């Protein structure tokens, strides 16, 4: 499924790509906008969706550029209908490095919100009315989107940013695998609870499904990490059992010494 992607362009040496299903989201946004506001609504809805995902790209660039400072290779950023994903060749196990890489994403969202705040705070608080399809409405929507995106990603559910931040903090005192296990156990409690709240109290079925997907992804990532740790421990134990024969001794043929007959 992740292979169904289209490359767009490179930014800071990182390939930006969109998954094929992303265009289904754009199509839905266009239809919904046209249904509620005609041609103007269609253009507006698509514009807001595209600008929202520009913020998603900036969020992922926050992760990616910080990761590159720690020598992590970031081949691409992939945009999906549910958000973005920066693909990295590894995650540093140094707690401070993982913490800074992870927190950089939400920090970008809060920085964008701070830039937009002087132009839209009065509209966001309802102190002034907005003209529909105006610049004020656009900035207000982007302000709220960045605040929600930054805050949502800080929820301590692994492998979201908040869950990885929790793992990096736990890894200060615990082994990496144990820290991951505790982060995943926290997710097993919080994700179903948040899914229930989203569906039962707010009727947000897609958000509820998203939390279930996050839970499944966290469990899968933990199992993969545990398998790698077990394999590494196995081969390390095997290496300790190997009897190394010196090269000089191995090269010499055995010699038979006969005594007097």
Wavefront OBJ file of the C-alpha trace (Angstrom):
o trace
v 0.000 0.000 0.000
v 2.794 2.463 0.858
v 4.164 1.831 -2.627
v 1.134 3.518 -4.184
v 2.761 6.923 -4.027
v 3.618 9.755 -6.401
v 6.826 11.748 -6.012
v 6.366 15.518 -6.113
v 9.653 17.317 -5.475
v 12.591 17.450 -3.075
v 12.905 19.854 -0.185
v 16.151 20.043 1.798
v 17.187 16.897 -0.040
v 14.094 14.982 1.162
v 11.665 13.529 -1.371
v 8.090 14.708 -0.839
v 5.509 12.170 -2.018
v 1.749 11.746 -1.796
v -0.082 8.460 -1.465
v -2.581 7.747 -4.237
v -5.456 7.772 -1.726
v -4.638 11.392 -0.898
v -6.435 12.407 -4.089
v -9.597 10.738 -2.780
v -9.414 13.172 0.141
v -9.071 16.100 -2.253
v -12.018 14.806 -4.265
v -14.137 14.544 -1.116
v -13.110 18.065 -0.056
v -14.032 19.387 -3.504
v -17.429 17.647 -3.460
v -18.222 18.796 0.072
v -17.259 22.378 -0.770
v -19.310 22.385 -3.959
v -22.316 20.908 -2.123
v -22.300 23.658 0.492
v -20.973 26.652 -1.437
v -20.991 25.989 -5.153
v -17.868 26.675 -7.204
v -16.523 29.127 -4.632
v -17.013 26.565 -1.884
v -15.261 23.904 -3.985
v -12.177 26.072 -4.531
v -12.176 27.177 -0.900
v -12.450 23.658 0.487
v -9.615 22.357 -1.705
v -7.448 25.386 -0.822
v -7.954 24.896 2.914
v -7.176 21.170 2.598
v -3.983 21.840 0.622
v -2.803 24.525 3.059
v -3.553 22.226 5.988
v -1.273 19.612 4.458
v 1.377 22.272 3.864
v 1.343 22.618 7.655
v 1.612 18.825 7.899
v 4.697 18.914 5.648
v 6.252 21.635 7.826
v 5.505 19.498 10.893
v 7.306 16.530 9.323
v 10.193 18.760 8.235
v 10.590 19.738 11.878
v 11.165 16.071 12.696
v 13.277 15.425 9.612
v 15.695 18.348 9.779
v 16.297 17.763 13.474
v 16.895 14.063 12.781
v 19.420 14.893 10.067
v 21.452 16.831 12.636
v 21.897 13.511 14.451
v 23.028 11.712 11.313
v 19.667 10.101 10.549
v 18.919 9.558 6.853
v 15.440 10.771 5.855
v 14.665 9.517 2.313
v 11.166 10.956 2.021
v 8.080 12.456 3.589
v 4.878 10.683 2.571
v 1.489 12.393 2.754
v -1.509 10.200 3.537
v -5.176 11.143 3.992
v -4.704 10.739 7.768
v -1.556 12.897 7.919
v 2.132 12.725 7.117
v 4.983 10.326 7.779
v 8.704 11.055 7.718
v 10.556 7.885 6.796
v 13.859 7.527 8.684
v 16.501 4.832 8.419
v 16.672 4.615 12.225
v 15.577 6.344 15.413
v 18.455 7.332 17.700
v 18.351 5.460 21.002
v 19.890 8.370 22.853
v 16.914 9.700 24.871
v 17.790 13.371 24.385
v 18.131 12.911 20.609
v 14.794 11.112 20.267
v 13.133 13.709 22.489
v 14.360 16.657 20.407
v 13.565 14.970 17.086
v 10.043 14.149 18.254
v 9.176 17.432 19.927
v 10.352 19.414 16.880
v 7.190 18.490 14.927
v 4.593 19.907 17.330
v 6.923 22.853 18.004
v 6.595 23.837 14.329
v 2.788 23.820 14.641
v 2.863 26.029 17.714
v 5.306 28.376 15.963
v 2.936 28.643 12.984
v 0.044 29.307 15.362
v 2.054 32.071 17.028
v 2.661 33.689 13.613
v -1.056 33.532 12.738
v -2.305 34.581 16.180
v -2.004 38.395 15.795
v -4.124 38.274 12.634
v -6.853 35.909 13.794
v -7.167 35.709 17.583
v -10.192 38.019 17.686
v -12.008 35.858 15.150
v -11.008 32.622 16.880
v -12.431 33.921 20.156
v -15.632 35.116 18.459
v -14.987 38.772 19.280
v -15.377 39.782 15.643
v -17.473 38.254 12.897
v -15.817 36.783 9.808
v -16.823 37.173 6.195
v -17.254 33.773 4.589
v -14.428 32.714 2.274
v -12.280 35.626 3.456
v -8.610 35.880 4.388
v -9.628 36.251 8.036
v -11.507 32.952 7.925
v -8.580 31.239 6.207
v -6.053 32.414 8.794
v -8.405 31.519 11.646
v -8.902 27.995 10.301
v -5.149 27.530 9.905
v -4.558 28.888 13.425
v -7.004 26.399 14.931
v -5.693 23.586 12.713
v -2.114 24.100 13.917
v -3.152 24.327 17.560
v -5.177 21.124 17.239
v -2.451 19.344 15.263
v 0.272 20.274 17.732
v -1.811 19.370 20.792
v -3.218 16.154 19.305
v 0.244 14.866 18.424
v 1.376 15.350 22.020
v -1.143 12.812 23.321
v 0.927 10.055 25.010
v -0.153 7.299 22.631
v 2.652 5.434 20.868
v 3.806 5.748 18.077
v 2.459 9.305 17.910
v 4.796 12.105 18.954
v 3.538 12.135 22.541
v 4.110 8.391 22.857
v 7.662 8.699 21.511
v 8.350 11.580 23.890
v 7.122 9.362 26.732
v 9.413 6.556 25.519
v 12.415 8.907 25.359
v 11.797 10.060 28.939
v 11.364 6.497 30.223
v 14.539 5.462 28.365
v 16.550 7.714 30.691
v 16.007 5.138 33.461
v 14.916 1.979 31.611
v 16.365 -0.153 28.813
v 15.104 0.893 25.384
v 12.851 -2.139 24.927
v 11.340 -1.769 28.402
v 10.711 1.931 27.801
v 8.939 1.045 24.556
v 6.860 -1.621 26.314
v 5.648 0.863 28.930
v 4.824 3.424 26.227
v 2.796 0.777 24.363
v 1.054 -0.340 27.568
v 0.026 3.277 28.165
v -1.354 3.333 24.629
v -3.346 0.147 25.240
v -5.179 2.001 27.997
v -5.510 5.462 26.476
v -6.237 4.648 22.801
v -9.464 2.650 23.430
v -10.555 5.268 25.980
v -9.958 8.140 23.554
v -11.687 6.199 20.765
v -14.732 5.702 23.012
v -14.824 9.405 23.947
v -14.502 10.468 20.299
v -17.344 8.212 19.131
v -19.743 8.262 22.108
v -19.545 11.917 23.147
v -18.644 13.662 19.874
v -19.838 11.181 17.210
v -16.409 11.376 15.546
v -16.189 7.907 14.042
v -13.140 8.632 11.903
v -11.224 9.847 14.941
v -12.235 6.728 16.835
v -11.008 4.552 13.957
v -7.768 6.553 13.903
v -7.089 5.731 17.561
v -7.687 2.036 16.835
v -5.227 2.269 13.923
v -2.676 3.985 16.193
v -3.062 1.210 18.755
v -2.521 -1.499 16.124
v 0.511 0.333 14.718
v 2.056 0.737 18.175
v 1.622 -2.956 18.967
v 3.116 -3.956 15.607
v 6.118 -1.654 16.035
v 6.759 -2.997 19.541
v 6.612 -6.616 18.357
v 9.046 -5.814 15.543
v 11.439 -4.091 17.965
v 11.221 -6.987 20.439
v 11.946 -9.476 17.660
v 15.017 -7.493 16.603
v 16.242 -7.322 20.199
v 15.769 -11.071 20.662
v 17.585 -11.837 17.412
v 20.456 -9.524 18.369
v 20.712 -11.202 21.794
v 20.674 -14.663 20.176
v 23.473 -13.869 17.733
v 25.491 -12.162 20.461
v 25.202 -15.334 22.565
v 26.217 -17.470 19.586
v 29.223 -15.254 18.951
v 30.409 -15.769 22.521
v 30.362 -19.553 21.986
v 32.491 -19.530 18.840
v 36.017 -20.913 19.314
v 38.363 -18.758 17.299
v 41.332 -20.631 15.783
v 44.407 -18.453 15.194
v 45.076 -18.030 11.482
v 48.672 -19.238 11.740
v 47.625 -22.407 13.503
v 44.829 -23.047 11.024
v 47.206 -22.658 8.083
v 49.774 -25.178 9.339
v 49.064 -28.855 8.587
v 49.181 -31.249 11.542
v 52.618 -32.807 12.143
v 53.271 -36.318 13.325
v 56.359 -36.856 15.479
v 57.664 -40.392 15.681
v 59.944 -41.654 18.342
v 62.765 -44.133 17.735
v 61.593 -47.433 16.272
l 1 2 3 4 5 6 7 8 9 10 11 12 13 14 15 16 17 18 19 20 21 22 23 24 25 26 27 28 29 30 31 32 33 34 35 36 37 38 39 40 41 42 43 44 45 46 47 48 49 50 51 52 53 54 55 56 57 58 59 60 61 62 63 64 65 66 67 68 69 70 71 72 73 74 75 76 77 78 79 80 81 82 83 84 85 86 87 88 89 90 91 92 93 94 95 96 97 98 99 100 101 102 103 104 105 106 107 108 109 110 111 112 113 114 115 116 117 118 119 120 121 122 123 124 125 126 127 128 129 130 131 132 133 134 135 136 137 138 139 140 141 142 143 144 145 146 147 148 149 150 151 152 153 154 155 156 157 158 159 160 161 162 163 164 165 166 167 168 169 170 171 172 173 174 175 176 177 178 179 180 181 182 183 184 185 186 187 188 189 190 191 192 193 194 195 196 197 198 199 200 201 202 203 204 205 206 207 208 209 210 211 212 213 214 215 216 217 218 219 220 221 222 223 224 225 226 227 228 229 230 231 232 233 234 235 236 237 238 239 240 241 242 243 244 245 246 247 248 249 250 251 252 253 254 255 256 257 258 259 260 261
